[in-house]
Amino acid sequence: MEDLFAHSYPGTSAKTLFADVILPVPIPKWFTYKVEREFQDRIGIGYRVMVRFGNTKILTGIVARVHQKAPEAYLAKPLLDVLDDFPVVNALQIKFWNWMASYYCCHIGEVMHAALPSGLKLSTESRVQVHPDFDPEAPGFPMDERELLVLETLAKHDEMKVEQFEQLLPGKISHKIIKSLLTKGAVLLYESVREKYSPKTEQRIRLAQQYLAEKGLLQELFAQLKGKQKQEEVLLKYLQVLPVFQKPEQNTGGIVKSVLIDHGCSPSSIDTLVKKGILEAFKVTISRFDELETGQDQVELSPLQQQTLEEIQRQFQEKQTLLLQGITGSGKTEIYIQLIKEVLESGSQVLLLLPEIALTTHLVFRLKKVFGSKMGVFHSKYSDNERVEVWQGVLSGRFNFIIGVRSSLFLPFDSLGLVIVDEEHEPSYKQFDPAPRFQARDAAIMLAWMHQAKTLLGSATPAFESFYNAQTGKYGYVSLEKRYGNAELPYFHLADILADKKKNLLKLDFTRILREKIQEALNKQEQVLIFQNRRGYAPYLSCEECGWIPECEHCDVSLTYHQYQEELRCHYCGFKEKLPKACPACGSHKITTVGVGTERIEENLSLLFPEARIARMDLDTTRSKYGYQRILEDFGAGNVDILVGTQMITKGLDFDKVSLVGVVDADRILYFPDFRSGERAFQQITQVAGRAGRREKTGDVVIQTRRPDQLIFRQIMAGDYRGFYQQELRERKQFFYPPFVKNIKITTKHKDVKTAEQAALHLKNLLASIEAKKILLGPEKSLIGKIKNLYLFELWIKLEKSVSVQEQFKVQLMEAIRTLQGDRKFRPVRFLIDVDPF
């Protein structure tokens, strides 16, 4: 394995070479292919190759190693093609993929599939053409009208996609007709392979060079065009927009064709001048991203921020990872900017991780002013082509600074100097499905270590694991405990839902104090944020007569009512059905909503405050690429008085006019069945409270609860993170929870409930024999026992924190699962391993 990351083998063209290729399949090994002579000078680590996998599949693979040893177990197939002129993946990335596969108990092919943008993978599509030996005049099989229609259409084209025939013939009939024509030997069906990525181009126009060489030729040209007014207008407009005689070099680049059209020139006249050779048409590849100048905005630090920055720099000399705990509104972003500037000036790269796209909209605009076009943005709302351009921008050095969500960890960095993980406590950093089920914060620390870079974790309410590591000296630690400028911390109010209900003061789910505070803010023309971590109109419907509750046909969950679409929807599998007019169980029309979602809160607010302009920000309203941006721009411009939202509104938003934050149902977060529920409640409520009163004004926060006597609410109101941490830590130590143990959750999934349970039981028995300090819990039916018609059982492992013990245990765990999958009975069972589950 010593030549694992050797790049190439010069001077070996006379020898037979083989390439170990990583393929995007869930199989725990590389695949060896023979390198034909024509590719031997063009291949190395990190090149994309096209290979045949099995009998029919064509896949994109990444070369992990080039060597001269043929595989012993099988005859190596030849590579079909090398797709690149230079590597698109570097050796450090492959090393990172290997670590991720090992740590998170998955296969490197699954990591590669997650890492590469879709635009860098080949796609195959079925195409049809007329068989070259087919003679329509020859006697043979009779053709019906639909088959003749297909053949007539194909006669007009060299080839067509299978999908295109669906426009000719309805539904599944087109596939039957093509199958029939295949049987009769009239057509050929084949797979066409194409690259998904295509660069963005624009059509440009320029004056033919000979007319610049001699001015006399141009005068003759205008004489020839006399009477041809539209063509003359095109030429005059070109010379007006681009003064090529004063600056001849500008003619080479020409102007965009649409500019002439926008100035009133006729497209057909432009084309005529091109045909005559007077103008030249050509295409240029352009970026999909706007070019901005660097340094439009300068950042000045307060004395406290400068002191914090110097302390971070001092601790970075001794520690590779550092936790910055800064209260909401303390100005962590300004400190990030100074650190990023210093690293970029040293010639290294920087990655700033954010938990969700919602944050990128607000921060990108601000950071673009400082870093201009040297900064790239990478997130899932980008198109395939845009993501490939960012990837190539990092490869080429165009982007030295990337701001993005967890997937940006996979970009081809080669000289990272700093990784910043903002809001590092956020559960959004956890990838749940599909594999790899990684924690982006932890993976970022490992990525930085591989690059010998520094990692800065930033949060007002750090994750317990991070704070524990800082307190025990594994990480450095710096705190920032004052808000930036003269901003004051908000004033908290606890609203007792049950007390107001008894006194008949609860109206449409809002307590008296929250209604009064909203009205007060509206009177002052200030803005309000209302937080409820549940989308939809209501969690579920129920019949008042018999108690019937509509449930998903494929999952063990009730259907959520969405009023705007007038439908019931499953948030796990996407199943939908129309709202019933009567109870299907007893026929009663007394069907009522139970619980509160963001849709219902939006409606209730419009009834309570009809004069207010209200908007909603949740998964349903932000599905489009610019959904977040539009809502936040409206809110920032003052076009929205009240913004209702899920956890999206708790992160990083900074608006001057927000004076009130309302938490509709704090109990929903606090009493969720998870050992982290207290930690989550403290973090979410503290974060959303931080949006209130961000400048000189003191804001208000109203927390609605049925249990105002809970200690955690007093700790949140006092900002007593350390007190809450110490209390929770004692309980976690007593009952063996992180940060004192390593948690691994294994879920078995199968369409038969007994098979799923038996697979989990057999696995537990195999794991019990492994020598390690551990606690095995379960198997138990999952909290949601059935999803998409598959039954789920969970097995939890609490493992000692020794790195060597964990590594050995994971190897034996994977071996135990392979043993079970060798049993015919358990072969169809899916085993999902989640290391560090949230």
N, C-alpha and C positions, 0 to 999 in steps of 0.2 A: 504493500500500500504506500511505499515511500514516494511513488511517482503520481500519487492521486491528483495533485494539482499541477503536475507538469503541463505546460501549455501546448507544446507540439513536439514533433520529432523530425527536425530537419535532417536531410541526408538519408532518409529511410524510404525514399519513394520506390526503391526496388524490392522492398520487403512488404509482406502482407501486414496491414494494420487493422486493428479492431478498435471499436469505440464502445465504451460503456455508456449507455444512454438512460437518462431519467425520463420515465413516461408518466403521464397523468392518470395512473391507474392505482387502485388500492392494493398493491402487491408489494411485499417487503423486500424488493431487490431491484438492482439495475438490470438492464437487458443489453447483451453484447451483440453488436452488428458488425459485419465486415465493411471495411472502408475500401471502396473501389479506387483504382489508380487515379481516376479523374478528380477525386475529391481529396487526395492525400495532402496536397499542398494548401488546401483551403479549410482544414478542420483543426479544431483545438478545443480546449475547455471553454464552455459557455456558448458555443455555437448552437443555433437551432437546426435540427435535422428533421427530414420527413422520413418516416419509417412505416413499414407494414407490420401491424400487430394482429396476430391471428390470420385468418384467411381473407377477411374483408376490410378490416378497419385500417385507416391511414391516420396516424397520429403525429403531432408535433412533439419532439423530444429535445432534451438539452444534454449535450455531451458533458459527462462528468470526468471521463478519463480516456486517454488514447494510449494503446499499448500493442504488443505483438503476440499476446497469448490467446489462442483460440479457446472458446468455451468447451468444456469436456462433456457436458450433459446434452448438448444439442448442436446442430449445424447452424452456424451463424448466417442469418439472412443479410443480404447487402443493403446498405443505406440507399434510399431512393433519391435523396437530394440533400444538399447543404443549402440552407435558406439565407444565410447571411454572409456579408463580406467582412464582418468583424463580430466579436463575441457580444451578445446582448445580456449575458449573465457573467459575473466574475466569480473567481474562486472563493472569495469570502462569502458570497451569497450561498453557494453550494454548501459551504461549511455551516452556515447559519441554518439552512434547510435541514441538514443532517441533525444538528442539535435539536431543532424544533420537533422533528419526527421522533427522536429518542426521548425527549423530555415529556412530550404530550402523548406518547404511546400511539402514534399513527404511522403511516407510511410516507416515505419521501415523495412519492408520486402525488399524494394528496396535498402535501405542502407546495409542491411545484404548481399544481392545478390552482391553488389559492393565490400563489405568488405572481404568476404571469398574467398580465392583462389579457382579456379575451382576444383583443386585436392582434396579439402576437402568436395566437394559435391558429392552425389551419382549420378551415371548415370544409366539409364535403357536402355536395348537393347532387341529387339524382337528376340526370339529364336524359332526354330522349332524342334520337335521330332516326331518319329512315334508313333501313338496312341497305347497304350498297348493292347487295345481290337481289334485292326485291324488284320484281317485274310486275307492275300493276295490270299489264295486259295478259299475263300468263294465266292459264286456268289453274284454279286452286281453291282455297277456302273462300266461300262467299263472304262479302263484307256488308255489314248493315250501315244505315245512314250515319250513325254516330262514329263508327270506325272510319268511314270515308271522310267525315268532317275533320277528324284528327289528322289523317294522312294529307288532306288538302292544306291544312294549317302548317304541317311540318314541311310541305313542299315549298312554302314561302320563306322558311327559315332553315338555317343549317342545323340548328339544335334548339331545344326548348327545355325549360325546367319542368319537372313533374307538376309543381304547384300551379304553373300557368294553365294547365289543362282544366283546372277546376273552374276557371272563368268561362271555358267552353261548355263544360258538362257539369251538372249539379252533383255536389257532395262526393260520395264514395264511388259513383258510377265511373268517373274518369279513371280511377285506378283499375276497375274491372276491364274497361275498354283497352287500356294500355297492356294489361296482362294478356288479354285475348290477342292483340296484335303481336305481342312477343311470341306467343304460341304459334302463330301463323307465319312467323319469320319476317314480318313486315317492318319491324322497328328494332333498334338496339337500345338497351338501357345501360348507362354507365355512370360511374361516380366522377364528378368533376371536382378537383381540389383547387382551392383558391386561398389567397391570403385575406384575412379579414380587414387588416389595416390598409387604408388608402390615404395618402397625404392630401391636404386641402390645397387646391390650386385656384388661381384666378386668371381669367383671359385678359391679356394686355395687347395694346396696339402701339406700333411705332412707325415712324416715317422711314421708307426705304433709304438706305445709306447713300445711294447715288445722288439723291436730291439735296443732300447736305454738302456733298463734295463741290457742287457747282450751283451757285444761286441762279444762274441763267436757266438751268433745267427747271427750277421751281416756277420761274416766271412763264416758261413755255407750258408747264403743266396747267397753271391757272388759265392760260389762254385756251388750252384744249378742253377745259371743264366749263368754259363759258356757256351759259344756257342750261347747264346741269346744276341747278341751284342747290339741291340737297347734298350732292357730293362736294360741291364747293364749300358749303357750310361746315361739313365734317372736317375738311382740311384746315379751314380758317380757325375752327374751334380748337383743333389739336395744337396749332401754332400759338394760339392765345393762352391755352392752359400750360403748354410746355414751350418756353422760349428757346428752342433748340439752336438757333443761330448765335445767340449770346452764350449759351452753355451747351455745346454740342454733346458733351458726355451724358447729359440727361436723356438723350434720345435712346440710348442703349436700353434703359429700363422702361421706356415708353410710359403709357398711362393705362389705367384699368379701363376696359371697354365700356363698362357701365357708367363711367364718369361722362363719356361723350354722350351716351344715351340720356343720362340725367340732364345734360345741357340742351336737350331737344334734338339731338342728331338722330337720323333715321338708321335703325339697325341694318336694313337692307342696303342702304347707301354705304355704310361702313364695309359690309361684306363685298360690295361691288368694287370698292377701292382696293381691297385685299386681293381680289381675283385679278385685278389689273396690275398688281405688283407695286402699286403706289404706297400702300400701307402694308405692314407685315403683322400678322397675328401670331402670338406665341403664348404659351402658358408658363407660369412660374409657381413654384411651391411656396406657400405662405404658412405662417404659424396660425394656429387656432386661438392664440392668446394675444391680448393687447400688449403692445410695447409701451412701457412707462419709463420715464427718467428716474434714476435713483436720486435720493436725497431731497425729495420735495418737502419732506417734513422732518424737523429735528426734534429730538426728545431731550428734555432737561429733567434731571433727577432732583428730588427734594434732598435735603441733608440726610434724612433718615434712610431714603432709598439708596443714596450714595454709600452710606455706612454699611447697609445690607449687602450691596454689590461687592464692596471690598472684603467683607467677611466671607462671602461665597467664594471669591477668588482665593482667599487665604486657605480656606478649608479644602478647596480643589487640589491644592498642592499635596495634601495627605490622603484624601478620600476620592475614590472614583465616582461614587454616587452620593448625592446630597439631597436632603429633603428641605424645601423652603415652605414653611407654614406661614402663610400671610392671610390675614382675615379678609373677608370680601370687601373690595373697594380700597385695598391697601396699595395698589399700583404694582402688582407683580409683572404686568405686561411691560412696563417701562424698563424694569430690570432685565427681563428677557431680551429686549431690543439691544441694550448695551452689551450683553454677553454675546449675542448673535453677531453684532458688528465686529467685536474683537476677534471672534473665531474666523469669520469670513476674511478679515484683513490678514490673518495668518496663512490663508490659502486652503483652509479645511472646509468641510461641508457641515451643514447644520440641519437637523430634523426637529421640527416642532410638532408634537403629537397633540391632537385634540380629540375628545371623546365622541363628538357628533358633528354632523354637517352644520347643524344650527349655529355652532360657534364659528365655523369658518367664515360665514357671510360677514359677520360683524368684525372679526379680527383681520380678515384678508384685506378689507378696504383700508384699514388702519396701517397694516404692515406694508402694503403696496406703496404707500406714500413714502415710506422710509427706504425700502429695499428695491422698489421698482421691478424691472423685468428679470432681475437675478433670482427672484422668488417664484417658485412653482407651487401650484396647489393640486392636491391629489385626493379625490374622494369618489364614492360610489355613484354619485349623481352625474358624474362626467360620462360622456359617451365613450365607447371603446376606442375610437380614434383619438380623442382628447387624452385618454390615459396613456396610450402608446406614445403620444408626443411628449408628455411629461417624462415618461420612462427614457425616451431618447434624449430629452433635454438634460437629464442627470448624467447619462452616458457621455454626452458630448461636452459637458461642462457649462452648458448654457444656464442651468439651474444649480446653484451651489447651496441654496436654502430652500427647503421644502416644508410646507405646512400642510398637514393632512391627518386623516383618520387612521385607524389601526393598519389598514392595508398598505399604507405608505412605508411601513417597515421593510417591505419586500423590494423596494426600489434599488437600482444597481449602484449604491454608494461604494466609493472606493477609498475615501479618505475622510470619514466622519470625524469631526472634532468635538461635537457637542450634540446631545440628544436632550430635548426638553419635553417632559410629559406634563402637560397642564391638566389641572383637575384630576390628578392621578388616582383619586379614590373612585372615580366613576365606574359603575358596572358596565357601561357601554364599551369599555376597553376589552371586555371578555367576548370572544367568539364562541357562540354556542353550537351552531350547525352551519355547514358541515365541518368535518375535520379539515385542518387541525383546530382543536378547541383551545386556542391559546389565549393567554392574558397579555395584552399588548404592552402593558407597563413592564411586566417581568421580562418579556421578550426584548423590549427596548434596552433594558439594562444589559442583557447578554449581548445584543448586537453592538452596543457601545463598547463593551469589554473586548469583543473581537477586533474592534477598530482602534483599541487603546484610546478611546474617547471618554469624555465625562458625561454623566447623566444627572440632570436636575429634575427632581420631582416637585411639582408645585401644587399646593392645595390649601384651602382654609380649614378643611376637615379631613386630614389624611386618613387613608386606609389603615386599619389597626396594624397590619403586617409592616407597612412602611414606617409608621411611628415607632413600633416596637424595635425595628432594625436601627432606627435613629437613636432611640433611648439606650440601646445596648452597645452602641458604638460601631456597628457595622456600616452605617451611613453617617455622613456628616449631617449637621442640623443647624438651620438658621431660621429665626422667626421674625415676622414683621407684624406687629400688633397694633398699629395705628392706621386709620384710613388716610388716603392721600388727601392733601390739602386740608381744608377745614371741615371735611365731611364728618358727620356724627353717625354713630350707630343707631339703628332704628329703635323705636319704642314698641315693646311687645304687649299684646293683649290676649289673654286666654278667654275664649268664649265657650261657655258650657252649653252644649246642644240640648242635653236632657233638661236642664233647668229652664231654658227658654221655651222648650216644648211644653213643660208643665204649666208655665205661665201664659201659654198661647202667644208667645212672642216670636216663635220660629215661623218664618214665611218663605215658602218655596226653597227650603234647604238653607236659608241664610238667617243667622242670628241677628238680634237687634243691633249689637255693636258693629257688626260687619256692614250691615245695611247703612247705618249712620255714617260710618267712616267712608264708604263709597260715595255717598251723597255729598259729604264734606269735600272730598277730593274733586268731584265733578263741579261743585260750586266754585272751587278755586282754579278750575281749568287745568287740573293736574291729572296724571294718568294712573291706572290701576292694573295690577297683575293678579289674576285669580288662578290658583294652582289646584288641580285635581288629577291625580295619577290614574285616570281611567278614561279612555276614549269611548265614543259611542254615546247614545242618549241615556241608556240605563243598562246596568249589568244584566238584567234579565226581566222577562215578563212572568206574571203569575195569574192564575184564575182565582178570583176571590171566593168562588163557590167550592171548588174541589181541590185547589192547591196545585193544579197542573202547571208545570214549567217546561217550556219548549227546550229540547236538547238537540245537540248535533247528532246526525245519523252516523258519523264516523268517529266521534271523540266523546269522552266522558266529561263533557262540559255543557253548561247551559248556553244558549245562543244570546248574543248581545243585541239589543234593540238599537238600530240606527234609524232615527226618525226621518232624516232628510231623504234617504233612499227608500223609506217605508219598507224596510226589510229586517230580517233577523240574520245575524252573521256570526260565524265561528271564527274567533281570532287565532285559532290553531291550524285549521286546514283550509279556511276560506269558503266553506260551505255556506250557501245563502238560501233563504226561502222568504216568500212574501208574508207579510203580517196577517195572521189569521183573523177572520171577522168574528168567529165564535170559537169557544174552547172545543177542541176536537175530542176531549174526554167526556164532558158533560153537556156541551151545547150552550153553556152560559155565555153571555156577551160581556160579563163583568171581568174583563182582562185588564190588569193594571200593571204599571211599571214598578219595579223594585230596585232601589239604589239609584246612584247618580253618576252620570258620565259627563264628559265635557260638552256634548251636544245639548244635554238637558240644562246644564248650568248656563250655557249661552242663551237658551230660550228663556229661562227663569229671569236672567238679568235683563233681558229685553222687556219683560213684563214689569219688573220692579223699577227699571230706569228707562222708560221709553225714549227719552231724549238722548240717551248715550249712544255713541257709535261703538259697536262691539265686534271683535274679531276672535277667531278660534285658531289655535296652533297645536295641531296634533298630527298623528300619522296620516289621517284621512285628508287633511287640508294641505299637506306638504309633500304629496307624492310626486309632483312634477319637479323638474330640474331646478326651477327658480322659485318653488313654492315658499321656502323659508325666506328667501330674499325679499319677495314681494310683501309678505306680511310684516317683516321687520322694518322695511323701508317705509311702509304706511304708518307703522307705530312710531318710528323715529321722527317722521315728518309731522306728527301730531294729528294724523287723520283718523286715529283710533283712540277712544277714551279708555276702554276696558279690553284687555287681552286675556282670554281664557286659554289655559294650556296644560299639557302634561309636563313630564320632567324636562321637556325641551326648553321651557322658559326658565328653568332653574340655573342654567349654566351661562356664565360669562356675558350676559346682556348688560349694557351700561347705557341707560337713558336718563337724561337730566330731569325729566318731568314726572318720573315714577315716584309717587309719594306714599303709596299704599300697596301692600301685598296681603292677599287673603289666602289662607290654606283651608279649603272647604272641609276636608275630612282627614285629619292627622292620624286617626285611629287605623285607617286603611293601610297606612305604611307601617305603623308601629306593631300591629298584631298579625302581620303576615307570618305564616309558619316557616320561619327560617332563623337560624341562629344569628344571622347578621341583621335581623329586622330592626333592632334598636340602633345599630350603627347606621343603617340606611336612613332611618327616620331622622336621626340627628343631622346627618349630612344633607339630606334633601331639604329639610325645613330651614336649616342654617343657610344653605346656598340660595334658596328662593327669597329668604328674608333679606339677604344681601343686596337684592335688586332695589330695595326701597331707600330713598333719601341718599342718593349717591353724591350730592354736592353739599352746599352749605346747610340745606334744610334737613331736619330730622324727619325720617319717614316713620310710618306705622306698619306693624305686622299684626294681623289678627289670625290666631290659630283656633280653629273650631275643633272641639273634641268632646267625647262623652266621659272622659276620665281626666279632668283637669288636675287631679291630685297626684298624677304620675310624676316621679322625681325627674324623669328625662326632660319634661317641659320646663322645669325650673332651671335645669342645666343648660338647655338651649337658650333660654331668655338671658341667662347670665354669661353666655359664651364660654361656659366652663367645660371645654373639651377635655382637659386633663383629668378633671374629676370624673367625668363620664367614662373616659378611657380606663382609669384605675379600677372603677367599679366593674366594668365589663370584663376586664382582663382577669380579675379574680375568678369570675364565673367560668371563663373559657379554660383557665388552667385546671379548675376543679373537674370539669367535664370533658377534657381533652379535645379542645377545638383549636384551630389556628389562632395565633401564630405558634402554638406549642407543638402541633403535629402537622403532618402533610395529609390532606384529604384527597381521596380518589373516589369518584363515583362511577360505577359501571351499570349501564342500563341494558337490559335484554328486551328485544322487540320481536314479536311474532304475531301472526294472525290468530293463533290458538292460545288462549290464556294459560292452559296447563303447560304447554311446551315452553312458553316464555318463563314461567315460574320454575319449571324443572331445570332449564338451562342455567338460571341464576343460582339454584341450589347446588347443582353439580360444580359450578364454578367456585362457589364458596368452599366446598369441600376440598377442591384442588388447592385453593389459596391458603386454606388453614394449615396445610402441611409445609408451607414455605417458612423457613427459619428467619424471623424478623420480629421485632417488637411491634405489634399491631393489634388493632381491634376491628373485628368484622361485624358489621351491622346489617341485618336483613337476611334474605331479600324480602322487601315489602313492595306492595303495589305502589306505583308512582302517585304523586299528588293528583295528576291527571292520568288516570289509569289506562285510557285508550285514546290514541291520536291517529287519525287517518286509517282507521280499522285495524291498527296494530296495538296489541296489549303491551304494557310497559311494566317491568319490575326493576327495582333498584337495589344494588348492593353497595354499601358504603365501607370504605377502608380508612381507618385512622392509623397513619404510619409514622414511626419515629423520624426525626428530621435529619438524621445522618445522610449525607449525600451519597456515600457508597452503598448504604443499605437501600436507599430509594432506587438507585440505578440497577442494583441486582434484582430487587423486587419487581421492577417494571419489566425486565427481561423475562423473568419467570412468569409474570402475569400474561405477557403476550404469548408465551409458549403454552400456557394453560388454555388460553382461548383457541389457539391453533389446534390443540389436542381435542377440544370439544367440537370444533368445526369439522374435524375428521370423522366424527360420528354422524352417520346418515340422518339420524333423528334431529340433530342440532345444526346441520349444515345450513338450513335456510334462516336460522336465528341471527339477528343483527346484534352485535355486541358494541355498544358505544362507550368509550372510555373518556372520562372527563377528569383531567388532573387539575387541581385547584378550582373546583366548581364554585360558582357564585350563587 
